[in-house]
Amino acid sequence: MSGAQVDVRNVRKSFESGRIRALENVSLGLDEGELVALTGPSGGGKSTLLNLIGALDRPDSGEIVVSGMDVTRLEDPARYRADTVGFIFQFHNLITTLTALENVEIPMLGKRRRAERDRRARELLGEVGLAARADSYPPTLSGGERQRVAIARALANGPRLLLADEPTGALDSETGSQILELLRRVRDEYGTTILLVTNDDAVAAQADRVVRIRDGLLDATPGAALRSG
């Protein structure tokens, strides 16, 4: 399966009845299979943009087209998220009372039979180097291991687009490098499009392209390398 093409067109988003402008006329394009780093100061709009692309929220105006679908007008955003998008968060959001295997199975509930879920989850844990920790609970795993479980969970339904919100932010530099290398391997093997939010310049430098956002505006310098839809 190829990655998703993403086109963000003239998107605006504000909060508190317009008092806080999170995004101001933002346009951004991601090619299929591209790994793009989104950087900028805290509060600049990075996570807001990720949430809009993932259909966790809707913009005030503009379009967000992912593989031909305008995600701002979806009748069933939950289905889009389940079928097209994988989310990876800084603090992994694992359920501590479930094993690593059970956490990876969660996105597949209602979509695959139990035996298929088990097989797929074990396969994914093997791919991220955690086959031996399938029956371990999150509190017994290291930070890097928990993030690997979260990546395996994000890949459960074969998403065409991965949205990663500072997945290395809570990790030491060595572990963070390992997680980034894993994401690059995912991109190379599956062709997955990845948008990675990071404040780590060393992490951003390993992406195909770096886009910077500040105060809701994308940096229009050549280094931002925007592609309009």
N, C-alpha and C positions, 0 to 999 in steps of 0.2 A: 504493500500500500504506500502510495506517495504521500508526501507532506501536504499540508494545507497552504494555499495562497491566502494572504491576509491583506486587505485594503481598508485602512482607516481614513475616512474622508471628512475633513472639516468638522471634527467632533468637538462639541462643547459640553462641559459638565460643571455644574455648580451645586453647592449645598447651602443649607440654612436660608432658603428663599432667595438665593442669588448672592448672599453676602460673601460667601467663600467661592471663588472661581478656581476649580481644580484643574480644568483643562480648557484651553482657549484656542479654538480653530485648529485642532491638531490633525495633521494628515501624515500617514505612515504606511509604507508597504513592506511586506515580508514575502520573499519568494519561497516556493516549495523547497523544503529541506534546508532552509537557511537557519543558522544559529545567530541571533541578534541579541546583544547586551543592551539593556536600557538602564542608563545611569543618571545620577543627578542628586541634589540634596534632599534630605528628608522633607516630606510635605510638598514636593514639587509636582506630584501627579502620577508617579510611576505605578503605584498599586491601583490607583483609580483607573488608569488606562488598561491594566491587566484585567481588572474586574469587568470592565465594559466589553473587552474582547471575549471574555469567558461567559458573557451573558449573566453575570451575577448582579448587574445593575444596568440601567439604560441611560444613554446620553440625553441631554436636553435637546440637542440637534446634531445633525450629521449622520453619516452611514458607517457601518462596520460590516464589511463583506468578507466572509470566510468560506472559501471553496464555493463561491457563487451564492451563498446564503447571506442575506442581510440579517444579522443576528439581533438588530434592534427591533425587528418586527416579527420575531418568532412566536408562533402560537404555543409551542412547547419548548421553552428554554432548557428544561431539565433533560429532555431527550437529546438536544444538541450537545449539552455538556457530557452526557453519558456516552454518546456515540463519536464525538469529534475531538473533545478537549480532555487533556489530563492536567491536573493541578498539582504543583509541588510548592509547599509553603516552608518558610524559614524554620518554624518549630514543628514541622512534620505532621502535627494533628493526628497522631495515632491514638487508637483507643487502648488504654492501658490494660483493660481487663480481657483483651483478646490477644492471641498469639500473633507472631509476625505473619504466619500463614493466613490466619483468619482476617487480619487487617487487609492483606492483599486481595482476599476474596470479596471484600465488601462491594466494590463497584460492579461485580459480576452477579450479585444477588438478583434473581428474577430474570437474568439474561442467559445463564448457563445452568445445567444440572450440577448437582453437588459434586459428582465424580469429575466432571469437566472443570469445575472451579478449582478443585483440589489439584488436579494435574497442572492447570495453567499457573496457579499461584506458586507451586513448587518449581515449575520451569522458570518463572520470573525471578524467584529468590535465588535460584542457581545462577542466573545471568548476572545478578548484582553481587554475587559472591557470598550469599548467605544461606546456601542450602542446608548447612549444619545448624542454623539457628531458627529453622521454621517453627519449632514448637516453643521458642523463647518469647517471653512477654517484654514489651517495650522498656519497662524500668530496668531490666537486666541487660539491655543493649547499650553500647556506647552511642554518643551523638552521631557519629558517622554511620554506624549500623542502622540507627533509627531512620536517618535520612535515606539510606539505601532501601529500606522497607517502603518508605514513602514513594520513592521513585518506582519501585516495582508495582505498588498499588496504582500509581498514575498511569502505568503502561498496561494495566489489566485488560482494558477493552480495545487495545490497539489504536490509541488516539492519533490523529493526523497532526495535532497541534499540542505542544506542551507549553504551559504557562508556569514559569518558575519564579516565585517571589522571594528573592534573597535566600536561596536554598543553602548557601554556604555561609550565611551571615553569623550563625551561632557556632561555627566550627573553627578549629585551629587551621592555620594556613595549609598544612600538609594534608589534613583530611579534606579541606575544601578543594584542594587541587585534585584529589582522588574523585570527589563527587563531580567536578567539572569534567574530568576525563571520562567518567561514566556517561554523562550527558552527551558528550561528543561522540562516544561510541554508539549510543542510541540513535543519534542523528545519522551517523554513517551507515549503520546496519539497517535501519528502518526507513530512512528518508524523512524522519519526523521534523517538522518545523518547530523551532524552539525560540521563545521570547523569554529572556532571562533578566530579571531585575537584580542589579547588584550595585553596591557602593565600593566594591573592591576593584581597584584599577588593574591589579594583576589578573583577576578573573575576567574582567571585561576585555582585556587585551587578547585573550585566547578565543574570543568569539569571531565570527566572520565579519561582523560589522558592529560598530558602537553608535548608539543613538543617545543623545543627552537631552534631558528635560529639566526645566527650571521654571518655577512659578507657573506651571501649566502650559508652558510654551516649549516646543521642540527647538533645539539649537539648529539654526539654519546654516551653520558653517560647513565647509566641505567634509570635515570629519564626521559629521552626523550622517552623511550619505543617505539622504532620504530618497525614497522612490514613491512618487505620488501615484494614486490609483487611476 
